[in-house]
């Protein structure tokens, strides 16, 4: 059945006309929460949020809720009709088994439902908090890197040959800021041997240079 045949009798003619206008003016966007939940955000003043929810995908009934002023009057509004049009167009499976609509229960003492603007404000606050935490972590990492740099022993404080080998490994991605380290040397040799191997695009001279610098630092460590 068509939308009009299924749900048209729930809405006044002028409400349906206003709803069609919202859709034609592209004032509505859908957000699919699950097979049983659909949200719509309507550009209005103030912005409006519509929620469709059902007990199951095969349920014949679903609840339609809108936070516009007509909600308190327990009447279906143009925003709900506009959402029905958009859902039928973009997500017809949601409506395939539906034959009736229920109004959402309204608690007169409850706080008003969040508007689109309020929801966006909450999201913006959460984003700012995430940004702050990210910046805080970056500052901490920067401070740690700066401290490590200050604690590093300059290559020039070692004998010339040792300093040259330390610079060699630093240039190839294996810095040893506090001096020769056996584990770093072993890892560098293992990984760079693959890079400098003639079969991998390297050459014999690069392998010889790698082995020489490894031997220089290992001798310095007493191996």
C-alpha positions, 0 to 999 in steps of 0.5 A: 500500500502507498504511504497515503493509504497506510497512514494518511488518515492519521494526518490532516491535509494541511499537515501532509502538505507542509510535510511534503514541502519540507521534503521538497525543500531538502530540510530533512536528514535521516539517521539510522540507529538500527533496524527498529530505530530511525531518527530525523533532523529537520531544519526549522527554527528551532531545529526539530528531532523526530524519532521512529521506533518499533518493537521489531522489524516485523512489528505492525506498529511503531511509535512516532515522536517529535519534539516540536510543540505539537507533541504536547497536544499529542497530534502528529505533525508535519515533521512526522509526515515528512519523515515518513516520506523520507523513510519510504523513499530511502529505507522502505524496509522499516515500513514494509510491515507497518500498518499503524502509528502510536503517539509517544507517551508524554510526561508533563513533569518530564524535562523537554526532549533535547532539540537538534541544537541542544544535541549538537551542543552536547556533541560539540562539548564532547568533541572539545573534551576529546581535543583537550585530552588529545592536546594534553597527551601531545604536550606530555609526549613532547615534554618526554621527547624534550627530556630524552633529548636533554638527557641524551649523551652527544655523539661528540662525547665519545671517541671519534670512531664511536661517534661516527658509528652512532651517527651512522645508526641514527641516520638509518633510523636506530638512534642510541642517544645515551650511547651504544646499546647491544639490543639496538645494535642487534636489531639494527643489523638484523633489519638493515641487513635486509634493506642493504642486501643486494637481492633487496636493492642494496649492494655489497659496500652497504653491507660491509659498512653496516657490519663495520659500524656494528663491530665498532660499537660492539668492540666498544661494549667489550664484545 
